[in-house]
């Protein structure tokens, strides 16, 4: 009987890890498809452009003010866009957890408790960061 119990616990642990990895993978894919990085790069470029205009000695005060006001409006729109894009990625990441809960594979509360543990967060962060660094080296060639 203990062997059967151990086997069942092993399946539960394996499914929990699989669902957590699926959720993280879906988040990363949704983050990329939602264009969060490109939108953030655009906001950074807008900020840099406004800073260049502020330092440009050839512009008068009125031209600088117009440039900064235009940049401010663009940055407000960009921040709203970034919030919505991140929200889409977060909702997409929740889909595997909800699907597992609905299927009876793993309760939602147990999955969220597992994914909220500091060791799981640390391991997931390291794995994603290493994957990003390897991917950046491979695709930059």
N, C-alpha and C positions, 0 to 999 in steps of 0.2 A: 504493500500500500504506500509506503513512503516514496518508492520510486515513481509511482503514478502521480503522486502529489508534486514531486519535484519536476516531473515532465510537464505538468499543467502550469506550474509557476514559470517554468522556462518559456513556455509558449506565450504566456501573458507578458513577460518581460520583453521577449522578442517582438511581439506585436506593438508594445508601447514604444519601443525604440524605432520600429519601422514607421509608425504613425507620426512620431515626432520628427523623424528625418524627412518624411513626406511633407509635413507642414512647413518645415524650413526650406525644403526644395521648392515648394509651390510659392512661398514668399519670395525667394530669390528670383524665380522666373517672372512672377507678377511685378516685382520691383523693376526688373529689366524691361519687361513689355510695357509697363506704365510710363516709362521714360523719365524716371525720377532723376537719374544721374544727368541726363542731357538738360533737363529743366533746371537743375541746380547749377550746372555749368553756365547756362544762359543767365541766371540771376547773378552769378559771380561776375560774368562779363559785363553786365549792366552796371554793377557796383564799381568795377574798375574803370569803366568809361566815365562814370560820374566823377570819380576821383581824379582822373586825368583832366577832365574839364575844369575842375576846381583849381588845379595847379597850372593850367595853361595861361601863360602871361599874355597871349594874344587875344584872349576873350575879355570883354568888358563884364561888369557885374551883372547886367541884365541877361546876357547870353549864358553866363554861368548859372544864374538862378533858373532860367528856363530849362537848361540841361539837367540840373539837379531835380527840379520838379517832375520832369518827364521820367527820369530814372526812378524817382520815388513811387510814381504811379505804376510803372512797370514792375517794381519790386513788390508792391502790394498785390498785384495780380499774380506774380510769380509765386509769392508765398501761399496764396490761396490754391494755386495749381499744385504746388508741392504737397500741401495738406491733403488735397483730394487724391493725388496719386499715391501717397503713402497709405491713405485709408483704403484704397482699392487693394493694395498689396497685403495689408493686414487682414482684410476681409477674405481675400483669396487664401491666405495662410490658415484661416480658421475652417475652411471647407473640409480638409481631411479629418480634422478633429470632430467636426459635426457628423461627417459621414460614418466615422468609426463609432460614434455614440449612437447614432440611429441604427446602425447595423448590429449593435450589441457587442462589438469587438472590444471596445475600451470606453469606459465612462468619461464624459467630457471633464468632469472635475478631477479625475485621476490623471488625465493627460495634462491638464493645465498645471496641476501640482507637480507633476514630473518635469515639465518643461520650465517651471519656475525655480527649480533647484539650482543653486549656485554652480555645482559641478557640471550640470547639463549645459547651463548657459556658457560656462567657460570652455568646455569641450566644443560646443557648437561654434562659438566665436573663433576659436583657434582653427578648426577645420575649415570654416568659411574663409577666414583670412588667408590661410595657406592656399586654398583653392583659388582665391582671387589673385594672389601673387604669382602662382604657377600659370594661371590663365593669362595674366598680363604679360608674362614673359613669352609664352607660346604665341599669342596673337599679335604681339608687337613686332614680330619678325616678318 
